[in-house]
Amino acid sequence: MYQNSKNLIKEKLLIQAISTTIKKLRKEKLKSQRMLADEYEIQKSLLSRMESASNSPMFISVWKVAEALGVKPSDFVMLIEKELPENFLLTDE
């Protein structure tokens, strides 16, 4: 049980880091969720859920949002890593 709780906390930290990164980049572009969704044919509800960290997004959704924000997916992952604690690992060593 302890192991599952620990993993759940780590997953939540990762989801929150994705959320924070999306919000920061979107606000830097001075775009509302609606504007970004309309311009790049992304569901506004998807952006809203990703920014509120209310679910675990699919990788393809993260990729599409990164592109909509004008960031290479690999760079987007590096920005997410900056939001996480140092030496963060999702799995135990």
Phi, psi and omega in degrees: 000317181301317182299317180296320178296318179297316179294322179297319178297317179296318179297319179296322177298318180294314179299320178293323178295321176297314179303310181299318181295316179298313181301313181301311182294319180296317180292325176298328179276359180056043181245141170277167176301318182298314180300313181297316180298315182293317182294326187244014177052049175247138178295131178300324180297326177295312178301317180299315179295321180293319181287334179269000180057036183271354176205172178267109185288151175288150181301321181297326177291318178298317180300312182297318179293319177302313179298319179297330179274002177077027183237135174297139180307323179294322177291325178298317178298320178296322177294322177297316180301325180294337179276348183267159176301151179303140180061029180297133173230133179286328178251158177281149180283000000 
